[in-house]
Amino acid sequence: MTAFRHGPNREFEGLSRDYGYGLVVEFDKASDLQGYAEHPEHKAIGEVLVSLCAGGVAGIQVSDIEVV
């Protein structure tokens, strides 16, 4: 993980009002992301975060974006 950023959704365009907060995690390589995704500590904290969201897993959106 090379960066972790987070903050409230300011909702300027009115297109994502169901998501009040966002997290961005950056990796250098796809293989680093894969290792993170499979790591037991990531899975454990992910379960906690999902449980805090309205609707559980239905209340989150995950996007894996390759920036070129």
PDB file as gemmi writes it, atoms N, CA and C in Angstrom:
CRYST1    1.000    1.000    1.000  90.00  90.00  90.00 P 1                      
ATOM      1  N   MET A   1       0.858  -1.169   0.000  1.00  0.00           N  
ATOM      2  CA  MET A   1       0.000   0.000   0.000  1.00  0.00           C  
ATOM      3  C   MET A   1       0.900   1.225   0.000  1.00  0.00           C  
ATOM      4  N   THR A   2       0.707   2.079  -0.988  1.00  0.00           N  
ATOM      5  CA  THR A   2       1.527   3.285  -1.077  1.00  0.00           C  
ATOM      6  C   THR A   2       0.797   4.533  -0.603  1.00  0.00           C  
ATOM      7  N   ALA A   3      -0.535   4.478  -0.533  1.00  0.00           N  
ATOM      8  CA  ALA A   3      -1.297   5.627  -0.054  1.00  0.00           C  
ATOM      9  C   ALA A   3      -2.658   5.165   0.450  1.00  0.00           C  
ATOM     10  N   PHE A   4      -3.151   5.876   1.448  1.00  0.00           N  
ATOM     11  CA  PHE A   4      -4.491   5.653   1.982  1.00  0.00           C  
ATOM     12  C   PHE A   4      -5.080   7.022   2.272  1.00  0.00           C  
ATOM     13  N   ARG A   5      -6.179   7.319   1.623  1.00  0.00           N  
ATOM     14  CA  ARG A   5      -6.848   8.605   1.834  1.00  0.00           C  
ATOM     15  C   ARG A   5      -8.332   8.362   2.079  1.00  0.00           C  
ATOM     16  N   HIS A   6      -8.968   9.267   2.785  1.00  0.00           N  
ATOM     17  CA  HIS A   6     -10.386   9.099   3.089  1.00  0.00           C  
ATOM     18  C   HIS A   6     -11.007  10.451   3.377  1.00  0.00           C  
ATOM     19  N   GLY A   7     -12.328  10.494   3.284  1.00  0.00           N  
ATOM     20  CA  GLY A   7     -13.036  11.717   3.609  1.00  0.00           C  
ATOM     21  C   GLY A   7     -14.499  11.631   3.255  1.00  0.00           C  
ATOM     22  N   PRO A   8     -15.259  12.630   3.681  1.00  0.00           N  
ATOM     23  CA  PRO A   8     -16.694  12.646   3.393  1.00  0.00           C  
ATOM     24  C   PRO A   8     -16.962  12.926   1.917  1.00  0.00           C  
ATOM     25  N   ASN A   9     -18.029  12.342   1.421  1.00  0.00           N  
ATOM     26  CA  ASN A   9     -18.478  12.588   0.051  1.00  0.00           C  
ATOM     27  C   ASN A   9     -19.160  13.951   0.017  1.00  0.00           C  
ATOM     28  N   ARG A  10     -18.618  14.882  -0.711  1.00  0.00           N  
ATOM     29  CA  ARG A  10     -19.180  16.239  -0.772  1.00  0.00           C  
ATOM     30  C   ARG A  10     -20.389  16.321  -1.698  1.00  0.00           C  
ATOM     31  N   GLU A  11     -20.571  15.342  -2.574  1.00  0.00           N  
ATOM     32  CA  GLU A  11     -21.777  15.193  -3.379  1.00  0.00           C  
ATOM     33  C   GLU A  11     -22.112  16.424  -4.216  1.00  0.00           C  
ATOM     34  N   PHE A  12     -21.134  16.980  -4.898  1.00  0.00           N  
ATOM     35  CA  PHE A  12     -21.344  18.184  -5.697  1.00  0.00           C  
ATOM     36  C   PHE A  12     -22.228  17.937  -6.925  1.00  0.00           C  
ATOM     37  N   GLU A  13     -22.174  16.737  -7.493  1.00  0.00           N  
ATOM     38  CA  GLU A  13     -22.909  16.458  -8.734  1.00  0.00           C  
ATOM     39  C   GLU A  13     -24.229  15.726  -8.507  1.00  0.00           C  
ATOM     40  N   GLY A  14     -24.487  15.273  -7.305  1.00  0.00           N  
ATOM     41  CA  GLY A  14     -25.749  14.588  -7.023  1.00  0.00           C  
ATOM     42  C   GLY A  14     -25.841  13.193  -7.623  1.00  0.00           C  
ATOM     43  N   LEU A  15     -24.709  12.544  -7.856  1.00  0.00           N  
ATOM     44  CA  LEU A  15     -24.724  11.235  -8.510  1.00  0.00           C  
ATOM     45  C   LEU A  15     -24.390  10.076  -7.578  1.00  0.00           C  
ATOM     46  N   SER A  16     -24.002  10.373  -6.355  1.00  0.00           N  
ATOM     47  CA  SER A  16     -23.615   9.294  -5.441  1.00  0.00           C  
ATOM     48  C   SER A  16     -24.068   9.583  -4.021  1.00  0.00           C  
ATOM     49  N   ARG A  17     -25.255  10.096  -3.886  1.00  0.00           N  
ATOM     50  CA  ARG A  17     -25.738  10.534  -2.568  1.00  0.00           C  
ATOM     51  C   ARG A  17     -25.897   9.384  -1.572  1.00  0.00           C  
ATOM     52  N   ASP A  18     -25.943   8.143  -2.048  1.00  0.00           N  
ATOM     53  CA  ASP A  18     -26.085   7.016  -1.134  1.00  0.00           C  
ATOM     54  C   ASP A  18     -24.781   6.673  -0.417  1.00  0.00           C  
ATOM     55  N   TYR A  19     -23.687   7.309  -0.831  1.00  0.00           N  
ATOM     56  CA  TYR A  19     -22.384   7.016  -0.245  1.00  0.00           C  
ATOM     57  C   TYR A  19     -21.849   8.265   0.442  1.00  0.00           C  
ATOM     58  N   GLY A  20     -21.882   8.271   1.770  1.00  0.00           N  
ATOM     59  CA  GLY A  20     -21.519   9.453   2.523  1.00  0.00           C  
ATOM     60  C   GLY A  20     -20.036   9.613   2.805  1.00  0.00           C  
ATOM     61  N   TYR A  21     -19.252   8.569   2.529  1.00  0.00           N  
ATOM     62  CA  TYR A  21     -17.842   8.607   2.879  1.00  0.00           C  
ATOM     63  C   TYR A  21     -17.076   7.767   1.872  1.00  0.00           C  
ATOM     64  N   GLY A  22     -15.826   8.111   1.644  1.00  0.00           N  
ATOM     65  CA  GLY A  22     -15.030   7.350   0.687  1.00  0.00           C  
ATOM     66  C   GLY A  22     -13.634   7.062   1.182  1.00  0.00           C  
ATOM     67  N   LEU A  23     -13.074   5.958   0.696  1.00  0.00           N  
ATOM     68  CA  LEU A  23     -11.705   5.549   0.989  1.00  0.00           C  
ATOM     69  C   LEU A  23     -10.993   5.289  -0.328  1.00  0.00           C  
ATOM     70  N   VAL A  24      -9.751   5.702  -0.429  1.00  0.00           N  
ATOM     71  CA  VAL A  24      -8.921   5.413  -1.602  1.00  0.00           C  
ATOM     72  C   VAL A  24      -7.633   4.773  -1.093  1.00  0.00           C  
ATOM     73  N   VAL A  25      -7.329   3.593  -1.619  1.00  0.00           N  
ATOM     74  CA  VAL A  25      -6.098   2.889  -1.271  1.00  0.00           C  
ATOM     75  C   VAL A  25      -5.330   2.693  -2.567  1.00  0.00           C  
ATOM     76  N   GLU A  26      -4.044   3.047  -2.572  1.00  0.00           N  
ATOM     77  CA  GLU A  26      -3.233   2.945  -3.785  1.00  0.00           C  
ATOM     78  C   GLU A  26      -2.137   1.901  -3.622  1.00  0.00           C  
ATOM     79  N   PHE A  27      -1.858   1.222  -4.737  1.00  0.00           N  
ATOM     80  CA  PHE A  27      -0.807   0.211  -4.791  1.00  0.00           C  
ATOM     81  C   PHE A  27       0.022   0.456  -6.041  1.00  0.00           C  
ATOM     82  N   ASP A  28       1.281   0.043  -6.004  1.00  0.00           N  
ATOM     83  CA  ASP A  28       2.152   0.185  -7.172  1.00  0.00           C  
ATOM     84  C   ASP A  28       1.841  -0.835  -8.256  1.00  0.00           C  
ATOM     85  N   LYS A  29       1.489  -2.055  -7.843  1.00  0.00           N  
ATOM     86  CA  LYS A  29       1.289  -3.142  -8.803  1.00  0.00           C  
ATOM     87  C   LYS A  29       0.001  -3.891  -8.479  1.00  0.00           C  
ATOM     88  N   ALA A  30      -0.591  -4.486  -9.506  1.00  0.00           N  
ATOM     89  CA  ALA A  30      -1.796  -5.291  -9.318  1.00  0.00           C  
ATOM     90  C   ALA A  30      -1.540  -6.439  -8.347  1.00  0.00           C  
ATOM     91  N   SER A  31      -0.337  -7.010  -8.379  1.00  0.00           N  
ATOM     92  CA  SER A  31      -0.024  -8.117  -7.465  1.00  0.00           C  
ATOM     93  C   SER A  31      -0.023  -7.650  -6.008  1.00  0.00           C  
ATOM     94  N   ASP A  32       0.334  -6.397  -5.770  1.00  0.00           N  
ATOM     95  CA  ASP A  32       0.274  -5.851  -4.409  1.00  0.00           C  
ATOM     96  C   ASP A  32      -1.174  -5.750  -3.939  1.00  0.00           C  
ATOM     97  N   LEU A  33      -2.058  -5.305  -4.821  1.00  0.00           N  
ATOM     98  CA  LEU A  33      -3.484  -5.243  -4.506  1.00  0.00           C  
ATOM     99  C   LEU A  33      -4.016  -6.635  -4.200  1.00  0.00           C  
ATOM    100  N   GLN A  34      -3.630  -7.609  -5.001  1.00  0.00           N  
ATOM    101  CA  GLN A  34      -4.097  -8.983  -4.794  1.00  0.00           C  
ATOM    102  C   GLN A  34      -3.662  -9.501  -3.427  1.00  0.00           C  
ATOM    103  N   GLY A  35      -2.401  -9.255  -3.060  1.00  0.00           N  
ATOM    104  CA  GLY A  35      -1.920  -9.686  -1.752  1.00  0.00           C  
ATOM    105  C   GLY A  35      -2.671  -9.024  -0.615  1.00  0.00           C  
ATOM    106  N   TYR A  36      -2.955  -7.746  -0.767  1.00  0.00           N  
ATOM    107  CA  TYR A  36      -3.725  -6.989   0.225  1.00  0.00           C  
ATOM    108  C   TYR A  36      -5.136  -7.551   0.337  1.00  0.00           C  
ATOM    109  N   ALA A  37      -5.767  -7.802  -0.798  1.00  0.00           N  
ATOM    110  CA  ALA A  37      -7.149  -8.287  -0.810  1.00  0.00           C  
ATOM    111  C   ALA A  37      -7.279  -9.637  -0.110  1.00  0.00           C  
ATOM    112  N   GLU A  38      -6.257 -10.459  -0.202  1.00  0.00           N  
ATOM    113  CA  GLU A  38      -6.301 -11.796   0.376  1.00  0.00           C  
ATOM    114  C   GLU A  38      -5.764 -11.866   1.804  1.00  0.00           C  
ATOM    115  N   HIS A  39      -5.189 -10.794   2.299  1.00  0.00           N  
ATOM    116  CA  HIS A  39      -4.564 -10.805   3.617  1.00  0.00           C  
ATOM    117  C   HIS A  39      -5.631 -10.942   4.717  1.00  0.00           C  
ATOM    118  N   PRO A  40      -5.409 -11.816   5.701  1.00  0.00           N  
ATOM    119  CA  PRO A  40      -6.398 -12.029   6.773  1.00  0.00           C  
ATOM    120  C   PRO A  40      -6.748 -10.757   7.554  1.00  0.00           C  
ATOM    121  N   GLU A  41      -5.772  -9.893   7.805  1.00  0.00           N  
ATOM    122  CA  GLU A  41      -6.070  -8.655   8.538  1.00  0.00           C  
ATOM    123  C   GLU A  41      -6.969  -7.732   7.724  1.00  0.00           C  
ATOM    124  N   HIS A  42      -6.760  -7.677   6.397  1.00  0.00           N  
ATOM    125  CA  HIS A  42      -7.626  -6.872   5.536  1.00  0.00           C  
ATOM    126  C   HIS A  42      -9.045  -7.417   5.571  1.00  0.00           C  
ATOM    127  N   LYS A  43      -9.178  -8.720   5.479  1.00  0.00           N  
ATOM    128  CA  LYS A  43     -10.509  -9.327   5.515  1.00  0.00           C  
ATOM    129  C   LYS A  43     -11.212  -9.045   6.841  1.00  0.00           C  
ATOM    130  N   ALA A  44     -10.477  -9.114   7.948  1.00  0.00           N  
ATOM    131  CA  ALA A  44     -11.069  -8.876   9.263  1.00  0.00           C  
ATOM    132  C   ALA A  44     -11.539  -7.433   9.413  1.00  0.00           C  
ATOM    133  N   ILE A  45     -10.687  -6.472   9.047  1.00  0.00           N  
ATOM    134  CA  ILE A  45     -11.101  -5.067   9.177  1.00  0.00           C  
ATOM    135  C   ILE A  45     -12.190  -4.734   8.167  1.00  0.00           C  
ATOM    136  N   GLY A  46     -12.154  -5.382   7.003  1.00  0.00           N  
ATOM    137  CA  GLY A  46     -13.215  -5.186   6.012  1.00  0.00           C  
ATOM    138  C   GLY A  46     -14.571  -5.597   6.552  1.00  0.00           C  
ATOM    139  N   GLU A  47     -14.610  -6.704   7.276  1.00  0.00           N  
ATOM    140  CA  GLU A  47     -15.863  -7.155   7.877  1.00  0.00           C  
ATOM    141  C   GLU A  47     -16.385  -6.124   8.872  1.00  0.00           C  
ATOM    142  N   VAL A  48     -15.489  -5.550   9.655  1.00  0.00           N  
ATOM    143  CA  VAL A  48     -15.893  -4.531  10.627  1.00  0.00           C  
ATOM    144  C   VAL A  48     -16.437  -3.303   9.900  1.00  0.00           C  
ATOM    145  N   LEU A  49     -15.716  -2.826   8.892  1.00  0.00           N  
ATOM    146  CA  LEU A  49     -16.166  -1.643   8.157  1.00  0.00           C  
ATOM    147  C   LEU A  49     -17.507  -1.876   7.484  1.00  0.00           C  
ATOM    148  N   VAL A  50     -17.683  -3.022   6.854  1.00  0.00           N  
ATOM    149  CA  VAL A  50     -18.955  -3.340   6.191  1.00  0.00           C  
ATOM    150  C   VAL A  50     -20.085  -3.375   7.208  1.00  0.00           C  
ATOM    151  N   SER A  51     -19.828  -3.917   8.387  1.00  0.00           N  
ATOM    152  CA  SER A  51     -20.875  -3.993   9.407  1.00  0.00           C  
ATOM    153  C   SER A  51     -21.318  -2.611   9.874  1.00  0.00           C  
ATOM    154  N   LEU A  52     -20.457  -1.608   9.717  1.00  0.00           N  
ATOM    155  CA  LEU A  52     -20.794  -0.240  10.128  1.00  0.00           C  
ATOM    156  C   LEU A  52     -21.589   0.522   9.071  1.00  0.00           C  
ATOM    157  N   CYS A  53     -21.651  -0.030   7.868  1.00  0.00           N  
ATOM    158  CA  CYS A  53     -22.334   0.643   6.768  1.00  0.00           C  
ATOM    159  C   CYS A  53     -23.820   0.313   6.759  1.00  0.00           C  
ATOM    160  N   ALA A  54     -24.650   1.321   6.472  1.00  0.00           N  
ATOM    161  CA  ALA A  54     -26.083   1.084   6.330  1.00  0.00           C  
ATOM    162  C   ALA A  54     -26.304   0.078   5.209  1.00  0.00           C  
ATOM    163  N   GLY A  55     -26.979  -1.010   5.516  1.00  0.00           N  
ATOM    164  CA  GLY A  55     -27.235  -2.033   4.509  1.00  0.00           C  
ATOM    165  C   GLY A  55     -26.132  -3.067   4.393  1.00  0.00           C  
ATOM    166  N   GLY A  56     -25.091  -2.980   5.239  1.00  0.00           N  
ATOM    167  CA  GLY A  56     -23.992  -3.937   5.163  1.00  0.00           C  
ATOM    168  C   GLY A  56     -23.313  -3.888   3.813  1.00  0.00           C  
ATOM    169  N   VAL A  57     -23.045  -5.034   3.223  1.00  0.00           N  
ATOM    170  CA  VAL A  57     -22.331  -5.086   1.945  1.00  0.00           C  
ATOM    171  C   VAL A  57     -23.120  -4.390   0.828  1.00  0.00           C  
ATOM    172  N   ALA A  58     -24.440  -4.345   0.944  1.00  0.00           N  
ATOM    173  CA  ALA A  58     -25.256  -3.647  -0.062  1.00  0.00           C  
ATOM    174  C   ALA A  58     -25.071  -2.134   0.029  1.00  0.00           C  
ATOM    175  N   GLY A  59     -24.485  -1.660   1.125  1.00  0.00           N  
ATOM    176  CA  GLY A  59     -24.295  -0.228   1.321  1.00  0.00           C  
ATOM    177  C   GLY A  59     -22.917   0.279   0.953  1.00  0.00           C  
ATOM    178  N   ILE A  60     -22.129  -0.562   0.261  1.00  0.00           N  
ATOM    179  CA  ILE A  60     -20.792  -0.124  -0.144  1.00  0.00           C  
ATOM    180  C   ILE A  60     -20.606  -0.300  -1.642  1.00  0.00           C  
ATOM    181  N   GLN A  61     -19.643   0.392  -2.173  1.00  0.00           N  
ATOM    182  CA  GLN A  61     -19.251   0.230  -3.569  1.00  0.00           C  
ATOM    183  C   GLN A  61     -17.734   0.102  -3.591  1.00  0.00           C  
ATOM    184  N   VAL A  62     -17.245  -0.906  -4.304  1.00  0.00           N  
ATOM    185  CA  VAL A  62     -15.811  -1.130  -4.426  1.00  0.00           C  
ATOM    186  C   VAL A  62     -15.460  -1.068  -5.902  1.00  0.00           C  
ATOM    187  N   SER A  63     -14.437  -0.294  -6.238  1.00  0.00           N  
ATOM    188  CA  SER A  63     -13.950  -0.201  -7.620  1.00  0.00           C  
ATOM    189  C   SER A  63     -12.455  -0.376  -7.599  1.00  0.00           C  
ATOM    190  N   ASP A  64     -11.961  -1.293  -8.404  1.00  0.00           N  
ATOM    191  CA  ASP A  64     -10.518  -1.472  -8.581  1.00  0.00           C  
ATOM    192  C   ASP A  64     -10.164  -0.817  -9.907  1.00  0.00           C  
ATOM    193  N   ILE A  65      -9.499   0.311  -9.851  1.00  0.00           N  
ATOM    194  CA  ILE A  65      -9.239   1.125 -11.037  1.00  0.00           C  
ATOM    195  C   ILE A  65      -7.750   1.127 -11.355  1.00  0.00           C  
ATOM    196  N   GLU A  66      -7.435   0.786 -12.590  1.00  0.00           N  
ATOM    197  CA  GLU A  66      -6.052   0.856 -13.053  1.00  0.00           C  
ATOM    198  C   GLU A  66      -5.837   2.215 -13.695  1.00  0.00           C  
ATOM    199  N   VAL A  67      -5.010   3.021 -13.068  1.00  0.00           N  
ATOM    200  CA  VAL A  67      -4.733   4.364 -13.570  1.00  0.00           C  
ATOM    201  C   VAL A  67      -3.579   4.264 -14.551  1.00  0.00           C  
ATOM    202  N   VAL A  68      -3.800   4.765 -15.753  1.00  0.00           N  
ATOM    203  CA  VAL A  68      -2.763   4.685 -16.789  1.00  0.00           C  
ATOM    204  C   VAL A  68      -2.281   6.072 -17.186  1.00  0.00           C  
TER     205      VAL A  68                                                      
END                                                                             
